[in-house]
Amino acid sequence: MREISLARDRGKHTTNVREMFPLDQGGYVTDLPGLRTLALWDTQPEELDGYFPELRGLVQDCQFSNCSHQSEPGCAVIKAVEEGRVHPGTLRSLT
């Protein structure tokens, strides 16, 4: 069992080496010493699709240039999810 911080009432950092763990679906989980969170900053919601390589070739085929990929008619991303070409979790990550 690891120590609990009295000041934060949370577990203390125990990572002492950097590690990357590949995910079966693609991508990685990274464990970095000294970091509690890793986040994107200064990112606008309409830019999120650009962070997903599997969506880059699709968004240009959406009917509307400002498509949010949630309910718009003619959305190429929604169509790709329905056809099984894009994982549904990717689409959920855009909300």
DRENGU-77163 format. One record per atom (N, C-alpha, C, O): residue number from 1; atom name; z, y, x. Coordinates in steps of 0.02 Angstrom, whole numbers, plus 50000, padded with zeros to 5 digits. Layout:
N
i  at  Z  Y  X
NUM  CA  Z  Y  X
...
***
This chain:
95
i  at  Z  Y  X
1  N  50000  49941  50042
1  CA  50000  50000  50000
1  C  50000  50062  50044
1  O  50034  50064  50096
2  N  49962  50113  50024
2  CA  49956  50174  50063
2  C  50007  50226  50040
2  O  50036  50221  49986
3  N  50018  50276  50083
3  CA  50066  50329  50068
3  C  50042  50375  50012
3  O  49982  50384  50003
4  N  50090  50403  49976
4  CA  50076  50453  49924
4  C  50101  50520  49949
4  O  50157  50525  49974
5  N  50060  50571  49943
5  CA  50079  50638  49963
5  C  50131  50665  49914
5  O  50119  50666  49853
6  N  50188  50688  49939
6  CA  50239  50717  49897
6  C  50216  50784  49869
6  O  50234  50802  49812
7  N  50177  50821  49907
7  CA  50153  50887  49885
7  C  50102  50882  49828
7  O  50102  50923  49783
8  N  50058  50833  49831
8  CA  50004  50827  49782
8  C  50013  50770  49733
8  O  49978  50767  49683
9  N  50059  50725  49747
9  CA  50069  50665  49706
9  C  50005  50624  49701
9  O  49989  50596  49648
10  N  49969  50621  49756
10  CA  49906  50583  49762
10  C  49908  50542  49826
10  O  49950  50553  49870
11  N  49861  50497  49830
11  CA  49855  50459  49892
11  C  49832  50502  49950
11  O  49795  50550  49940
12  N  49855  50486  50009
12  CA  49834  50522  50069
12  C  49769  50493  50095
12  O  49752  50435  50082
13  N  49731  50535  50131
13  CA  49670  50511  50162
13  C  49686  50457  50212
13  O  49731  50464  50254
14  N  49649  50403  50208
14  CA  49659  50349  50257
14  C  49595  50333  50295
14  O  49595  50291  50340
15  N  49540  50367  50277
15  CA  49476  50355  50311
15  C  49480  50384  50382
15  O  49501  50441  50391
16  N  49459  50344  50431
16  CA  49458  50370  50499
16  C  49391  50360  50533
16  O  49383  50379  50591
17  N  49343  50331  50498
17  CA  49275  50325  50523
17  C  49226  50342  50467
17  O  49241  50333  50408
18  N  49168  50367  50485
18  CA  49116  50381  50436
18  C  49080  50316  50418
18  O  49062  50277  50463
19  N  49070  50305  50353
19  CA  49034  50245  50332
19  C  48987  50261  50274
19  O  49003  50302  50231
20  N  48930  50228  50274
20  CA  48883  50233  50219
20  C  48873  50163  50191
20  O  48861  50115  50228
21  N  48877  50158  50125
21  CA  48870  50094  50091
21  C  48808  50097  50047
21  O  48807  50135  49999
22  N  48756  50056  50062
22  CA  48696  50057  50020
22  C  48710  50028  49951
22  O  48747  49979  49945
23  N  48681  50057  49900
23  CA  48686  50033  49832
23  C  48626  49989  49816
23  O  48571  50003  49839
24  N  48636  49937  49777
24  CA  48581  49892  49759
24  C  48524  49929  49723
24  O  48466  49911  49732
25  N  48541  49980  49684
25  CA  48491  50017  49645
25  C  48457  50071  49686
25  O  48412  50105  49661
26  N  48477  50080  49749
26  CA  48451  50133  49791
26  C  48504  50187  49800
26  O  48547  50195  49757
27  N  48501  50222  49853
27  CA  48550  50274  49868
27  C  48609  50246  49907
27  O  48610  50187  49925
28  N  48658  50288  49919
28  CA  48715  50269  49959
28  C  48779  50301  49931
28  O  48777  50351  49896
29  N  48835  50270  49947
29  CA  48901  50300  49939
29  C  48927  50310  50009
29  O  48923  50265  50051
30  N  48952  50370  50022
30  CA  48974  50386  50089
30  C  49049  50400  50089
30  O  49074  50436  50046
31  N  49084  50373  50137
31  CA  49155  50385  50147
31  C  49161  50426  50211
31  O  49145  50402  50265
32  N  49185  50488  50204
32  CA  49190  50533  50261
32  C  49262  50554  50272
32  O  49295  50576  50225
33  N  49287  50549  50333
33  CA  49356  50569  50346
33  C  49365  50644  50333
33  O  49324  50685  50353
34  N  49419  50661  50298
34  CA  49437  50731  50288
34  C  49404  50765  50228
34  O  49422  50822  50213
35  N  49359  50732  50194
35  CA  49326  50763  50136
35  C  49350  50730  50072
35  O  49347  50668  50065
36  N  49374  50770  50025
36  CA  49394  50744  49960
36  C  49336  50744  49911
36  O  49329  50698  49871
37  N  49293  50795  49915
37  CA  49235  50799  49871
37  C  49175  50825  49909
37  O  49182  50859  49960
38  N  49118  50809  49884
38  CA  49055  50833  49911
38  C  49014  50854  49851
38  O  49003  50814  49805
39  N  48991  50915  49850
39  CA  48957  50940  49790
39  C  48898  50985  49810
39  O  48895  51012  49865
40  N  48852  50991  49763
40  CA  48797  51039  49771
40  C  48822  51107  49746
40  O  48860  51110  49698
41  N  48801  51159  49778
41  CA  48819  51226  49754
41  C  48755  51266  49746
41  O  48703  51250  49775
42  N  48760  51318  49706
42  CA  48704  51362  49694
42  C  48643  51323  49667
42  O  48586  51338  49685
43  N  48657  51274  49625
43  CA  48604  51233  49595
43  C  48599  51250  49521
43  O  48648  51247  49485
44  N  48540  51267  49499
44  CA  48528  51283  49429
44  C  48509  51219  49391
44  O  48476  51175  49420
45  N  48530  51213  49328
45  CA  48514  51152  49290
45  C  48440  51135  49289
45  O  48421  51076  49292
46  N  48397  51185  49286
46  CA  48325  51171  49284
46  C  48298  51147  49351
46  O  48239  51127  49354
47  N  48338  51148  49404
47  CA  48316  51123  49469
47  C  48337  51051  49482
47  O  48314  51021  49531
48  N  48380  51024  49440
48  CA  48410  50958  49454
48  C  48358  50904  49463
48  O  48366  50860  49506
49  N  48304  50904  49423
49  CA  48255  50851  49428
49  C  48224  50846  49498
49  O  48202  50793  49518
50  N  48223  50901  49535
50  CA  48196  50901  49602
50  C  48238  50863  49652
50  O  48214  50847  49707
51  N  48300  50847  49634
51  CA  48344  50809  49679
51  C  48337  50733  49670
51  O  48369  50695  49706
52  N  48295  50712  49624
52  CA  48284  50641  49611
52  C  48212  50624  49631
52  O  48166  50641  49594
53  N  48203  50590  49687
53  CA  48135  50575  49711
53  C  48092  50539  49660
53  O  48031  50550  49657
54  N  48122  50495  49618
54  CA  48082  50457  49569
54  C  48057  50501  49512
54  O  48014  50480  49474
55  N  48082  50563  49507
55  CA  48060  50608  49454
55  C  48009  50659  49478
55  O  47973  50689  49437
56  N  48004  50670  49542
56  CA  47961  50723  49568
56  C  47888  50718  49545
56  O  47857  50769  49529
57  N  47862  50658  49542
57  CA  47792  50650  49521
57  C  47783  50652  49446
57  O  47727  50654  49422
58  N  47838  50650  49408
58  CA  47834  50648  49335
58  C  47839  50716  49302
58  O  47804  50729  49253
59  N  47881  50760  49329
59  CA  47896  50822  49294
59  C  47834  50866  49284
59  O  47831  50904  49236
60  N  47786  50860  49328
60  CA  47724  50899  49320
60  C  47683  50876  49260
60  O  47640  50913  49236
61  N  47697  50815  49235
61  CA  47661  50789  49178
61  C  47695  50803  49111
61  O  47670  50783  49058
62  N  47753  50836  49112
62  CA  47787  50853  49050
62  C  47746  50906  49013
62  O  47713  50948  49044
63  N  47749  50904  48948
63  CA  47711  50950  48906
63  C  47732  51023  48918
63  O  47690  51068  48916
64  N  47797  51034  48930
64  CA  47822  51101  48939
64  C  47847  51111  49010
64  O  47881  51066  49037
65  N  47832  51167  49041
65  CA  47852  51179  49111
65  C  47927  51187  49119
65  O  47954  51176  49173
66  N  47962  51206  49065
66  CA  48035  51213  49069
66  C  48071  51154  49036
66  O  48126  51163  49009
67  N  48041  51096  49037
67  CA  48068  51036  49005
67  C  48137  51019  49033
67  O  48146  51017  49094
68  N  48185  51006  48989
68  CA  48252  50985  49011
68  C  48257  50909  49014
68  O  48308  50883  49036
69  N  48206  50874  48992
69  CA  48203  50801  48993
69  C  48257  50770  48948
69  O  48284  50717  48964
70  N  48273  50804  48894
70  CA  48324  50779  48848
70  C  48295  50760  48780
70  O  48310  50707  48753
71  N  48252  50803  48752
71  CA  48226  50788  48685
71  C  48157  50819  48671
71  O  48131  50813  48616
72  N  48128  50851  48721
72  CA  48064  50884  48710
72  C  48007  50834  48698
72  O  48005  50781  48729
73  N  47962  50852  48652
73  CA  47903  50809  48643
73  C  47859  50813  48706
73  O  47854  50866  48738
74  N  47828  50759  48722
74  CA  47783  50758  48780
74  C  47818  50756  48847
74  O  47789  50775  48898
75  N  47881  50735  48848
75  CA  47919  50732  48910
75  C  47900  50669  48949
75  O  47909  50613  48924
76  N  47872  50678  49008
76  CA  47851  50621  49049
76  C  47910  50581  49076
76  O  47904  50521  49088
77  N  47967  50614  49086
77  CA  48026  50579  49112
77  C  48054  50532  49058
77  O  48069  50474  49073
78  N  48061  50557  48997
78  CA  48085  50515  48942
78  C  48038  50455  48932
78  O  48061  50399  48922
79  N  47974  50468  48935
79  CA  47925  50414  48927
79  C  47934  50361  48983
79  O  47930  50301  48969
80  N  47945  50384  49045
80  CA  47953  50337  49101
80  C  48017  50296  49092
80  O  48018  50237  49110
81  N  48070  50326  49064
81  CA  48131  50288  49051
81  C  48118  50235  48998
81  O  48138  50177  49005
82  N  48084  50255  48944
82  CA  48068  50208  48890
82  C  48025  50150  48914
82  O  48031  50095  48888
83  N  47981  50163  48962
83  CA  47937  50111  48990
83  C  47971  50071  49045
83  O  47941  50024  49071
84  N  48032  50088  49063
84  CA  48068  50052  49115
84  C  48049  50070  49186
84  O  48067  50034  49232
85  N  48014  50126  49195
85  CA  47994  50147  49262
85  C  48047  50190  49296
85  O  48047  50197  49357
86  N  48093  50218  49256
86  CA  48148  50258  49282
86  C  48213  50232  49250
86  O  48214  50219  49190
87  N  48264  50225  49290
87  CA  48329  50200  49264
87  C  48359  50251  49216
87  O  48358  50311  49230
88  N  48385  50229  49159
88  CA  48416  50275  49112
88  C  48473  50317  49141
88  O  48484  50373  49120
89  N  48507  50290  49191
89  CA  48561  50327  49223
89  C  48537  50390  49258
89  O  48573  50439  49263
90  N  48475  50388  49282
90  CA  48446  50447  49314
90  C  48439  50503  49262
90  O  48455  50560  49276
91  N  48414  50485  49204
91  CA  48406  50535  49151
91  C  48474  50563  49129
91  O  48481  50623  49118
92  N  48524  50520  49125
92  CA  48592  50544  49106
92  C  48620  50590  49159
92  O  48660  50634  49144
93  N  48600  50581  49221
93  CA  48625  50624  49275
93  C  48600  50695  49270
93  O  48627  50740  49303
94  N  48549  50706  49231
94  CA  48522  50774  49224
94  C  48560  50816  49174
94  O  48546  50876  49168
95  N  48607  50787  49137
95  CA  48643  50825  49087
95  C  48708  50852  49114
95  O  48745  50886  49078
***
